[in-house]
Amino acid sequence: MNLNKTRIEWKWGALAALAMTLIGLYPQINLWIARGTQWQGSYVLTQGDEIAYSAYVNALIDGRPRRNDPFNGRDDLPGKPTYESLFSIQFLPAYAIALPARLLGLSTDAAFIWLIVIGAITSSLAIFWLLATLTGDSKLAAVGVFFTLCLGALAAAQGVARLMITGNRVHDMFAFLRRYEPSMIFPLFFIFCLVVWRALMAETVRSRIAYSVFAGTLFAVLVFSYFFFWTAAIAWLGAILFLWIVFRRGDLNRVLITGGIIGIFAIASIVPFVILLSHRNRNMDEIHHLRLSHAPDLFYLPEIIGFIVLGIIGFAWRRNLIKIGSPLVLFAASCALMLVVVFNQQIITGQSLQPIHYKSFIGNYMALLSVVLLFSILWRARNPDRAIPPRLLAMVTLVCLGWGIVEVSDITSRDAAVARLRDEILPVSRRLNNMVRDDGSFAAARAGKAPYPVVYVSTLDAVRSIGTASPLAVLWTLHTPACGVSLTESKERFYQYMYYSGLTPQEIGTGMLQARFIVLAPLFGPERIVEGLISDPKPITTDEMAEELRHYIEYAEHFSIAQATHPQLNFVVVPNGEAKPSLNNLDKWYERDAGEQVGLFTIYRVKLRQAPPG
């Protein structure tokens, strides 16, 4: 069978894309149904970090510079340069969203809803295209889309399966749809793999050069889009070129041309990336949990799947069931070998950076892709024209779609209250946006003549959504350190939040003992709570909790004007009714106006008291 000449039946890819889009949209559809005519226009989170990405995109839509910190109100201005961040370095996806949104007049929330549709369609079609090209079987390729995308959380040891076994989870639902990293560039990774394959298989030098240039361009896009994807692309490219040299020595010229051209593009893009990275705030290394280690990591589930695939390929080769030099076999082996490389590159580099991102966002999908390819190889090992029974394909499709629906339904049910709250806070964000534009404070901040207005929101699940629809800085949110604010400053800001909220030491201590993430993460760091951010997390002890509580009590007892003005508040947002917190501590330092009720919340303008406590 000449796989390069096989006609692709795109109708199967379209059906797979439609099914994945409907499943991916289910949480949003659920909110639309639940809210009805009261829906305010918010998007539903698939994962908590989407908050940071949507805030950065909103800042770009507002015309703020590439180097901006939406949570802390810091912009890169003439004479007031700021540091690079992972947002400003990996800027291509953000601008690919912000520029069309600004042109079309779309809000950030609307753009992020469309990203689910775009991400599901393009990712499904990219994987379908790759599998159909490699296997020559469009029906298998469509089933492979469901197998790869619906079982991604399962292959990462996350989602519902992990919840049932251990009672906890980290990433949920379809990680490939997290906006905008990695959803915007997820399909490009698989297209990159396909184009490299085309380059290696091209019959003419001219075609090989053209495909290699295209692959190099895609790689450059990945470099300025998502660190974990371009490093994974390097690992996979190195794996397939290595295997090609070892088992297809007659194709050395193909490898040299393809690898050489892509290498030129890689150098041309990685060098400016490194230059930008050198201008980062050094706090980023601690915030993003960069660890110095040469220890191997051999037990991540995607890696284990890769070992199994490599073992089966080796066994089948030894039994003369397959030809090890077959391009399809080498491609499948390269997907599996890539997993070993990305999880163990620190053996050589001595640096490990949040391996959970490889496990949850790309390694798991490549592991499943290698399984699909291995199945195709073994099924046709004896007879290349042997058809896969439609009943088998239908059964696998139903199982995969069923599991995907289980994953999405579970997270939709769990986060329904949060989705509703985020929708209810959206009118508050819009009103704050209008207020700072009407009073000129936003224009003054954009011009560098005044700091961005700062808002204290007593509801933590609400405060993180403020930046998606307004330019205000916030007193504290989980993503306060995202653009380089030190962990020390972030912790002090969290102390301020607890102080203004009137939380008692007993309430804080109870939150720590109950292992509430929103309490432990800012005090001890998310890397000690979220499995996989670092390879050797240190458990939080009760002695550490007691010590941290003593630090806060001392902080609250010695709270002064220095703390009250760092940062200085301009707005306060609290829920109405019984959920309204005690603002006695805040009222010692600030005067509130009469307030403006917006939906379920009240917005107060505040100013420092002329004679605050001594």
C-alpha positions as CSV (number, residue, x, y, z in Angstrom):
1,M,0.0,0.0,0.0
2,N,1.4,3.4,-1.0
3,L,0.4,5.5,2.0
4,N,1.5,8.8,0.3
5,K,-1.0,8.2,-2.5
6,T,-3.9,7.0,-0.4
7,R,-7.0,9.2,-0.8
8,I,-8.1,10.8,2.5
9,E,-11.9,10.7,3.1
10,W,-12.3,14.0,4.9
11,K,-15.9,13.3,5.8
12,W,-14.8,11.0,8.6
13,G,-12.5,13.7,9.9
14,A,-15.3,16.2,9.8
15,L,-17.6,13.9,11.7
16,A,-14.9,13.4,14.4
17,A,-14.3,17.2,14.6
18,L,-18.1,17.8,15.0
19,A,-18.4,15.2,17.8
20,M,-15.3,16.6,19.7
21,T,-16.6,20.2,19.3
22,L,-20.0,19.3,20.8
23,I,-18.4,17.4,23.7
24,G,-15.9,20.2,24.3
25,L,-18.7,22.8,24.3
26,Y,-20.9,20.9,26.8
27,P,-19.8,22.9,29.9
28,Q,-20.6,26.1,28.1
29,I,-23.9,24.8,26.8
30,N,-24.7,23.7,30.4
31,L,-24.2,27.3,31.6
32,W,-26.3,28.7,28.8
33,I,-29.1,26.4,29.7
34,A,-28.8,27.0,33.4
35,R,-28.6,30.8,33.1
36,G,-31.0,31.3,30.2
37,T,-31.7,34.9,29.5
38,Q,-29.7,35.9,32.6
39,W,-26.4,34.7,31.0
40,Q,-24.0,37.7,31.1
41,G,-21.6,36.4,28.4
42,S,-18.9,34.7,30.4
43,Y,-16.9,31.7,29.2
44,V,-16.7,28.5,31.3
45,L,-13.3,27.5,32.6
46,T,-11.8,24.2,31.5
47,Q,-8.8,24.7,33.8
48,G,-7.9,27.4,36.3
49,D,-4.9,28.9,34.5
50,E,-7.2,30.1,31.7
51,I,-7.9,33.1,33.9
52,A,-4.3,34.3,33.5
53,Y,-4.4,33.8,29.7
54,S,-7.7,35.6,29.3
55,A,-6.5,38.6,31.4
56,Y,-3.4,38.9,29.3
57,V,-5.4,38.8,26.1
58,N,-7.8,41.4,27.5
59,A,-4.9,43.7,28.2
60,L,-3.7,43.3,24.6
61,I,-7.2,44.0,23.3
62,D,-7.2,47.2,25.4
63,G,-4.0,48.2,23.5
64,R,-1.6,47.6,26.3
65,P,2.0,46.7,25.4
66,R,3.3,43.1,24.9
67,R,5.1,43.3,28.3
68,N,2.3,43.9,30.7
69,D,1.1,42.5,34.0
70,P,-2.7,42.5,34.0
71,F,-3.0,41.4,37.6
72,N,-0.6,43.9,39.1
73,G,-1.1,46.8,36.8
74,R,2.4,47.1,35.4
75,D,3.1,48.1,31.8
76,D,6.3,48.5,29.7
77,L,6.5,52.2,29.2
78,P,9.2,54.6,27.9
79,G,11.6,55.3,30.7
80,K,9.8,52.6,32.8
81,P,10.8,49.3,31.3
82,T,9.5,46.1,32.8
83,Y,10.6,42.5,32.7
84,E,9.8,39.8,30.2
85,S,7.3,37.2,31.3
86,L,6.2,33.9,29.9
87,F,3.2,35.7,28.5
88,S,5.3,38.3,26.7
89,I,7.8,35.8,25.4
90,Q,5.2,33.3,24.2
91,F,3.2,36.1,22.6
92,L,2.1,34.7,19.2
93,P,-1.1,32.9,20.3
94,A,-2.2,35.9,22.4
95,Y,-1.9,38.3,19.5
96,A,-3.5,35.8,17.2
97,I,-6.6,36.1,19.5
98,A,-6.4,39.7,20.5
99,L,-5.9,41.3,17.1
100,P,-9.0,39.6,15.4
101,A,-11.0,40.2,18.6
102,R,-10.2,43.9,18.5
103,L,-11.0,44.1,14.8
104,L,-14.3,42.3,15.2
105,G,-15.3,44.0,18.4
106,L,-15.4,40.7,20.4
107,S,-15.0,40.7,24.1
108,T,-12.4,38.4,25.6
109,D,-15.1,36.1,27.0
110,A,-16.6,35.8,23.5
111,A,-13.2,35.1,22.0
112,F,-12.5,32.4,24.5
113,I,-15.8,30.7,23.8
114,W,-14.9,30.6,20.1
115,L,-11.5,29.1,21.0
116,I,-13.2,26.0,22.2
117,V,-14.8,25.5,18.8
118,I,-11.7,26.4,16.9
119,G,-9.5,24.3,19.1
120,A,-11.7,21.2,18.9
121,I,-12.1,21.4,15.1
122,T,-8.4,22.1,14.3
123,S,-7.0,19.6,16.7
124,S,-9.3,16.9,15.5
125,L,-8.6,17.6,11.9
126,A,-4.8,17.8,12.4
127,I,-4.7,14.4,14.2
128,F,-7.1,12.9,11.6
129,W,-4.9,14.2,8.8
130,L,-1.7,12.8,10.4
131,L,-3.2,9.4,11.1
132,A,-5.0,9.1,7.7
133,T,-1.7,10.0,5.9
134,L,0.4,7.5,7.9
135,T,-2.0,4.6,8.0
136,G,-3.9,5.1,4.7
137,D,-7.2,4.4,6.6
138,S,-9.5,7.3,7.1
139,K,-12.0,5.4,9.3
140,L,-9.2,4.3,11.6
141,A,-7.9,7.9,11.6
142,A,-11.3,9.2,12.8
143,V,-11.5,6.6,15.5
144,G,-7.9,7.5,16.4
145,V,-9.0,11.1,16.9
146,F,-11.5,9.9,19.6
147,F,-9.0,7.5,21.1
148,T,-6.3,10.2,21.3
149,L,-8.3,13.2,22.5
150,C,-11.0,11.6,24.7
151,L,-8.6,9.4,26.6
152,G,-6.0,12.1,27.1
153,A,-6.7,12.7,30.8
154,L,-6.7,8.9,31.4
155,A,-3.3,8.5,29.8
156,A,-2.0,11.3,32.0
157,A,-3.3,9.6,35.1
158,Q,-5.7,12.5,35.6
159,G,-9.4,13.2,35.4
160,V,-12.2,11.0,36.5
161,A,-10.1,7.8,36.7
162,R,-7.7,9.4,39.1
163,L,-10.6,10.8,41.1
164,M,-12.1,7.4,41.5
165,I,-8.8,5.8,42.5
166,T,-7.2,8.4,44.7
167,G,-10.0,10.8,45.5
168,N,-8.2,13.8,43.9
169,R,-7.1,15.2,40.6
170,V,-5.0,17.9,39.0
171,H,-6.0,18.6,35.4
172,D,-9.5,17.9,34.2
173,M,-11.5,17.3,31.1
174,F,-9.7,17.8,27.8
175,A,-6.4,19.4,28.6
176,F,-5.7,20.1,24.9
177,L,-8.5,22.6,24.9
178,R,-7.1,24.8,27.7
179,R,-7.2,28.3,26.3
180,Y,-5.0,29.6,24.9
181,E,-2.1,27.4,25.9
182,P,-2.1,24.8,24.4
183,S,-5.3,24.9,22.4
184,M,-4.1,27.5,19.9
185,I,-1.0,25.7,18.9
186,F,-1.9,22.1,19.7
187,P,-2.9,21.2,16.1
188,L,0.4,22.8,14.9
189,F,2.4,20.2,16.7
190,F,0.8,17.4,14.8
191,I,1.0,19.2,11.5
192,F,4.7,19.8,12.2
193,C,5.1,16.0,12.7
194,L,3.2,15.4,9.4
195,V,5.3,17.9,7.5
196,V,8.5,16.4,8.7
197,W,7.2,13.0,7.6
198,R,6.4,14.4,4.2
199,A,9.9,15.8,4.0
200,L,11.6,12.5,4.8
201,M,9.3,10.6,2.4
202,A,9.5,13.2,-0.4
203,E,10.7,11.7,-3.7
204,T,12.3,14.9,-5.0
205,V,14.9,17.2,-3.4
206,R,12.7,20.2,-4.3
207,S,9.7,18.7,-2.4
208,R,11.9,17.8,0.5
209,I,13.3,21.3,0.8
210,A,9.8,22.8,0.6
211,Y,8.4,20.5,3.3
212,S,11.5,21.2,5.4
213,V,11.1,24.9,5.1
214,F,7.4,24.6,6.1
215,A,8.4,22.4,9.1
216,G,11.0,24.9,10.1
217,T,8.5,27.8,10.0
218,L,6.0,25.8,12.1
219,F,8.8,25.1,14.6
220,A,9.6,28.8,14.9
221,V,5.9,29.5,15.6
222,L,6.0,26.9,18.3
223,V,9.0,28.5,19.9
224,F,7.2,31.8,20.5
225,S,4.0,30.0,21.5
226,Y,4.6,27.4,24.2
227,F,7.8,26.2,25.7
228,F,6.6,22.7,26.4
229,F,5.6,22.2,22.8
230,W,8.7,23.4,21.0
231,T,10.9,21.4,23.4
232,A,8.7,18.3,22.8
233,A,9.0,19.0,19.1
234,I,12.8,19.0,19.4
235,A,12.7,15.7,21.3
236,W,10.4,14.1,18.7
237,L,12.5,15.5,15.8
238,G,15.7,14.2,17.3
239,A,14.1,10.8,17.9
240,I,12.8,10.3,14.4
241,L,16.0,11.5,12.7
242,F,18.0,9.3,15.0
243,L,15.9,6.2,14.2
244,W,15.9,7.1,10.5
245,I,19.7,7.2,10.4
246,V,20.1,3.9,12.4
247,F,17.5,1.9,10.4
248,R,17.4,3.6,7.0
249,R,21.0,4.4,6.4
250,G,20.4,4.7,2.7
251,D,18.3,7.8,3.4
252,L,21.1,9.7,5.1
253,N,20.8,12.5,2.5
254,R,17.1,12.9,3.3
255,V,17.9,13.2,7.0
256,L,20.7,15.8,6.4
257,I,18.6,18.0,4.2
258,T,15.5,17.8,6.5
259,G,17.4,18.1,9.7
260,G,19.7,20.8,8.4
261,I,16.9,23.1,7.1
262,I,14.8,22.7,10.3
263,G,17.9,23.2,12.4
264,I,18.6,26.6,10.7
265,F,15.0,27.7,11.6
266,A,15.4,26.3,15.1
267,I,18.6,28.3,15.7
268,A,17.1,31.5,14.2
269,S,14.1,31.3,16.5
270,I,15.7,29.9,19.7
271,V,18.4,32.5,19.8
272,P,15.9,35.5,20.1
273,F,13.8,33.4,22.5
274,V,16.9,33.0,24.8
275,I,17.6,36.7,24.5
276,L,14.1,37.6,25.5
277,L,14.3,35.0,28.3
278,S,17.5,36.7,29.6
279,H,15.4,39.8,30.3
280,R,13.0,38.0,32.6
281,N,12.5,38.8,36.2
282,R,14.6,36.2,38.1
283,N,11.7,35.6,40.4
284,M,10.2,33.6,37.4
285,D,12.6,30.8,38.1
286,E,11.2,30.3,41.6
287,I,7.6,31.1,40.6
288,H,7.6,28.5,37.7
289,H,9.5,26.0,39.9
290,L,12.7,25.5,37.9
291,R,14.6,22.8,39.7
292,L,18.3,21.7,39.3
293,S,18.4,18.0,39.1
294,H,20.0,15.2,37.1
295,A,17.7,12.5,38.5
296,P,15.8,10.4,35.9
297,D,12.0,10.3,35.9
298,L,10.9,6.9,34.6
299,F,7.4,6.4,36.0
300,Y,5.1,8.9,34.4
301,L,2.2,7.1,32.8
302,P,2.7,8.4,29.3
303,E,6.3,7.3,29.5
304,I,5.3,3.9,30.7
305,I,3.0,3.6,27.7
306,G,5.9,4.6,25.5
307,F,8.1,1.9,27.0
308,I,5.3,-0.6,26.3
309,V,5.0,0.5,22.7
310,L,8.8,0.3,22.2
311,G,8.8,-3.1,23.8
312,I,6.1,-4.5,21.6
313,I,7.8,-3.0,18.5
314,G,11.0,-4.7,19.5
315,F,9.3,-8.0,20.2
316,A,7.4,-7.9,16.8
317,W,10.7,-7.1,15.0
318,R,12.5,-10.0,16.7
319,R,9.7,-12.3,15.7
320,N,9.9,-11.0,12.1
321,L,6.3,-9.8,12.2
322,I,7.3,-6.3,11.1
323,K,10.2,-4.6,9.3
324,I,11.9,-2.3,11.7
325,G,13.0,0.0,8.9
326,S,9.5,0.7,7.8
327,P,8.8,4.4,7.9
328,L,5.5,3.9,9.8
329,V,7.2,1.7,12.4
330,L,9.9,4.3,12.8
331,F,7.3,7.1,13.2
332,A,5.4,5.1,15.9
333,A,8.7,4.4,17.7
334,S,9.7,8.0,17.5
335,C,6.5,9.1,19.3
336,A,7.2,6.6,22.1
337,L,10.9,7.5,22.3
338,M,10.1,11.2,22.5
339,L,8.4,10.5,25.9
340,V,11.5,9.0,27.3
341,V,13.5,12.1,26.2
342,V,11.2,14.8,27.5
343,F,10.8,13.3,30.9
344,N,14.6,12.7,31.3
345,Q,16.3,15.6,29.5
346,Q,17.4,16.8,32.9
347,I,19.9,14.0,33.1
348,I,21.9,16.0,30.6
349,T,20.7,19.6,31.1
350,G,20.5,19.4,34.9
351,Q,17.2,21.4,34.8
352,S,13.7,20.3,35.3
353,L,10.7,22.6,34.7
354,Q,7.2,21.4,35.7
355,P,7.1,18.0,34.0
356,I,3.4,17.8,34.6
357,H,3.0,20.0,31.5
358,Y,4.6,17.3,29.3
359,K,2.4,14.7,31.0
360,S,-0.9,16.5,30.7
361,F,-0.6,18.6,27.5
362,I,1.4,16.7,25.0
363,G,3.1,13.5,26.2
364,N,-0.2,11.8,27.0
365,Y,-1.5,12.5,23.5
366,M,1.7,11.4,21.8
367,A,1.5,8.2,23.8
368,L,-2.0,7.4,22.7
369,L,-1.1,8.3,19.1
370,S,1.7,5.8,19.2
371,V,-0.8,3.2,20.4
372,V,-3.0,3.8,17.4
373,L,-0.1,3.6,15.0
374,L,1.1,0.4,16.7
375,F,-2.4,-1.1,16.3
376,S,-2.4,-0.3,12.6
377,I,1.1,-1.8,12.1
378,L,0.3,-5.0,13.9
379,W,-3.1,-5.4,12.4
380,R,-1.6,-5.4,8.9
381,A,1.6,-7.1,9.8
382,R,0.8,-10.2,7.8
383,N,-1.6,-8.8,5.2
384,P,-1.2,-5.1,4.3
385,D,-4.7,-5.1,2.8
386,R,-6.4,-6.6,5.8
387,A,-9.4,-4.4,6.7
388,I,-10.4,-3.5,10.2
389,P,-13.9,-4.7,11.0
390,P,-16.4,-1.8,11.1
391,R,-17.9,-3.3,14.2
392,L,-14.6,-3.1,16.1
393,L,-14.1,0.6,15.0
394,A,-17.7,1.4,16.1
395,M,-17.2,-0.3,19.5
396,V,-13.9,1.6,20.2
397,T,-15.6,4.9,19.1
398,L,-18.5,4.4,21.5
399,V,-16.1,3.5,24.4
400,C,-13.9,6.6,23.7
401,L,-16.8,9.0,23.2
402,G,-18.5,7.5,26.3
403,W,-15.4,8.1,28.4
404,G,-15.0,11.6,27.0
405,I,-18.6,12.4,28.0
406,V,-18.0,11.1,31.5
407,E,-14.9,13.3,31.9
408,V,-16.8,16.4,30.7
409,S,-20.0,15.7,32.6
410,D,-18.1,15.2,35.8
411,I,-16.1,18.5,35.6
412,T,-19.2,20.4,34.5
413,S,-21.2,19.2,37.5
414,R,-18.3,19.9,39.9
415,D,-17.7,23.4,38.6
416,A,-21.2,24.5,37.9
417,A,-21.3,26.9,40.9
418,V,-18.0,28.5,39.9
419,A,-19.2,29.0,36.4
420,R,-22.4,30.7,37.7
421,L,-20.3,32.9,40.0
422,R,-18.0,33.9,37.2
423,D,-21.0,34.9,35.1
424,E,-22.5,36.9,38.0
425,I,-19.3,38.8,38.5
426,L,-18.9,39.8,34.8
427,P,-21.3,42.8,35.1
428,V,-19.1,44.0,38.0
429,S,-16.0,43.8,35.8
430,R,-17.7,45.7,33.0
431,R,-18.9,48.4,35.4
432,L,-15.4,48.8,36.9
433,N,-14.1,49.0,33.3
434,N,-16.5,51.8,32.5
435,M,-15.8,53.6,35.8
436,V,-12.0,53.8,35.3
437,R,-12.5,54.9,31.7
438,D,-15.0,57.6,32.6
439,D,-12.9,59.1,35.4
440,G,-9.8,59.1,33.3
441,S,-7.8,56.8,35.6
442,F,-7.3,54.1,32.9
443,A,-6.0,56.7,30.4
444,A,-3.6,58.1,33.0
445,A,-2.3,54.7,33.8
446,R,-1.8,53.9,30.1
447,A,0.2,57.1,29.7
448,G,2.3,56.2,32.7
449,K,1.1,59.2,34.7
450,A,-0.6,57.2,37.5
451,P,-0.7,53.6,38.7
452,Y,-3.5,51.4,37.5
453,P,-6.5,51.4,39.9
454,V,-6.5,48.6,42.4
455,V,-9.6,46.6,43.5
456,Y,-10.1,44.4,46.5
457,V,-12.7,41.7,45.9
458,S,-13.6,39.7,49.0
459,T,-14.7,36.6,47.0
460,L,-11.6,34.8,45.8
461,D,-13.4,32.8,43.1
462,A,-14.7,36.1,41.8
463,V,-11.5,38.3,42.0
464,R,-9.6,36.1,39.6
465,S,-12.2,36.9,36.9
466,I,-11.9,40.7,37.1
467,G,-9.0,41.0,34.6
468,T,-10.9,39.2,31.8
469,A,-13.2,42.3,31.3
470,S,-11.5,45.2,33.0
471,P,-8.0,46.7,33.2
472,L,-7.9,47.0,37.0
473,A,-5.1,45.5,39.1
474,V,-6.3,43.3,42.0
475,L,-5.0,43.3,45.5
476,W,-4.4,39.5,45.3
477,T,-5.3,36.5,43.3
478,L,-3.7,33.1,42.7
479,H,-2.0,34.5,39.6
480,T,-0.5,37.5,41.2
481,P,3.0,36.0,40.8
482,A,2.4,35.0,37.2
483,C,4.4,37.9,35.6
484,G,7.3,37.9,38.0
485,V,6.0,39.4,41.3
486,S,8.1,37.7,44.0
487,L,6.6,35.0,46.1
488,T,7.4,37.1,49.2
489,E,5.3,40.0,47.9
490,S,2.5,37.7,46.8
491,K,2.3,36.2,50.2
492,E,2.2,39.6,51.8
493,R,-0.6,40.6,49.5
494,F,-2.4,37.5,50.6
495,Y,-1.9,38.6,54.2
496,Q,-3.5,41.9,53.2
497,Y,-6.4,40.1,51.7
498,M,-7.0,38.0,54.8
499,Y,-6.6,41.1,57.0
500,Y,-9.1,43.2,55.0
501,S,-11.5,40.3,54.9
502,G,-11.6,40.1,58.7
503,L,-10.5,36.4,58.7
504,T,-9.7,35.2,62.2
505,P,-6.7,33.1,63.1
506,Q,-9.1,30.2,63.8
507,E,-10.6,30.4,60.4
508,I,-7.2,30.5,58.7
509,G,-5.9,27.6,60.8
510,T,-9.0,25.6,59.9
511,G,-8.5,26.3,56.2
512,M,-5.0,25.0,56.4
513,L,-5.9,21.9,58.3
514,Q,-8.7,21.2,55.8
515,A,-6.0,21.4,53.1
516,R,-7.9,24.1,51.2
517,F,-5.9,24.8,48.1
518,I,-6.8,28.5,48.1
519,V,-5.2,28.9,51.6
520,L,-2.2,26.6,51.3
521,A,-1.1,27.6,47.8
522,P,-0.3,31.3,48.5
523,L,1.3,30.4,51.9
524,F,3.4,27.4,51.0
525,G,3.5,27.4,47.2
526,P,1.4,25.4,44.7
527,E,4.4,23.1,44.0
528,R,3.9,21.5,47.4
529,I,0.2,20.8,46.7
530,V,-0.1,20.1,43.0
531,E,1.5,16.8,42.1
532,G,3.9,16.9,39.2
533,L,5.0,20.6,39.3
534,I,8.2,19.4,40.8
535,S,9.5,15.8,41.1
536,D,10.1,15.8,44.8
537,P,7.5,17.9,46.7
538,K,7.9,18.3,50.4
539,P,4.7,17.6,52.4
540,I,3.4,20.5,54.5
541,T,3.7,19.8,58.2
542,T,1.4,21.0,61.0
543,D,4.4,22.7,62.6
544,E,4.9,24.8,59.4
545,M,1.2,25.6,59.4
546,A,1.5,26.8,63.0
547,E,4.5,28.9,62.2
548,E,2.8,30.5,59.2
549,L,-0.2,31.3,61.4
550,R,2.0,33.0,63.9
551,H,3.6,35.1,61.1
552,Y,0.1,36.3,60.0
553,I,-1.0,37.1,63.5
554,E,2.1,39.2,64.0
555,Y,1.5,40.9,60.6
556,A,-2.1,41.8,61.5
557,E,-1.1,43.1,64.9
558,H,1.5,45.5,63.3
559,F,-0.5,46.5,60.2
560,S,0.4,50.1,59.4
561,I,0.0,52.8,56.8
562,A,2.9,51.3,54.9
563,Q,1.0,48.1,54.3
564,A,-2.3,49.9,53.6
565,T,-0.7,51.9,50.8
566,H,1.2,49.0,49.2
567,P,-0.8,48.8,47.1
568,Q,-3.3,51.6,47.7
569,L,-6.9,50.5,47.0
570,N,-9.3,52.4,44.8
571,F,-12.3,50.1,44.8
572,V,-13.8,47.4,47.0
573,V,-16.2,44.8,45.8
574,V,-18.2,42.6,48.2
575,P,-21.2,40.4,47.8
576,N,-24.6,41.5,49.1
577,G,-26.5,39.9,51.9
578,E,-25.2,37.4,54.4
579,A,-22.1,36.6,52.4
580,K,-20.8,40.2,52.9
581,P,-17.6,40.0,55.0
582,S,-16.8,42.2,58.0
583,L,-14.9,45.2,56.7
584,N,-13.9,46.6,60.1
585,N,-10.2,46.3,59.4
586,L,-10.5,47.9,56.0
587,D,-12.6,50.7,57.4
588,K,-9.8,51.6,59.8
589,W,-7.7,52.7,56.8
590,Y,-10.1,53.6,54.0
591,E,-13.3,55.6,53.6
592,R,-16.0,54.0,51.5
593,D,-18.6,55.9,49.5
594,A,-22.3,54.9,49.5
595,G,-21.6,52.1,47.1
596,E,-23.3,51.0,43.8
597,Q,-25.1,47.7,43.7
598,V,-24.4,45.7,40.5
599,G,-26.2,42.4,40.5
600,L,-25.3,40.3,43.5
601,F,-22.4,42.6,44.4
602,T,-21.7,46.1,45.6
603,I,-18.9,48.3,44.3
604,Y,-17.4,50.9,46.7
605,R,-15.0,53.7,45.7
606,V,-12.5,54.1,48.6
607,K,-9.9,56.6,49.6
608,L,-7.4,56.7,52.4
609,R,-8.6,58.2,55.6
610,Q,-7.0,61.5,56.4
611,A,-6.1,60.3,59.9
612,P,-5.6,56.5,59.8
613,P,-4.7,54.6,62.9
614,G,-1.2,55.3,64.3
